[in-house]
Amino acid sequence: MKNKISAELLKGSLKPIVMKLLKENTRMYGYEITQRVEKLSQGKISLTYGALYPILHKLEADGIVITEQENVNNRTRVYYQLTPKGTKKSIEKINELEEFVKTLAILLKPNPSVGLCTT
């Protein structure tokens, strides 16, 4: 069984992850986003609707995404798409997350050749 990544660790990373997926895929609907995250993370990240939709609604309120409704098999499907402002913001957030991950890697696997502080 794969180890799932805790919601606590993911909390601050979900918005840039969602923005990156929207940037790469033009437009997506909620279920599609959850499935893509699960597939790309090899099952380590399960993005719940309870976590996803507040992010999408916040992005919409901030003018980062727009929605478009489409009728598919007699059901209304809401697609999310980055606005031009959202595309610019997604690049910033993705870069910020990448820098954070690099910094975590340094902290978690310190280089033994770097001198340790002695107090």
PyMOL commands that set and color helices and strands:
alter all, ss='L'
color gray80, all
select helices_A, chain A and resi 7-10+14-25+30-40+49-61+84-108
alter helices_A, ss='H'
color red, helices_A
select strands_A, chain A and resi 27-29+65-72+75-82
alter strands_A, ss='S'
color yellow, strands_A
deselect
rebuild
show_as cartoon
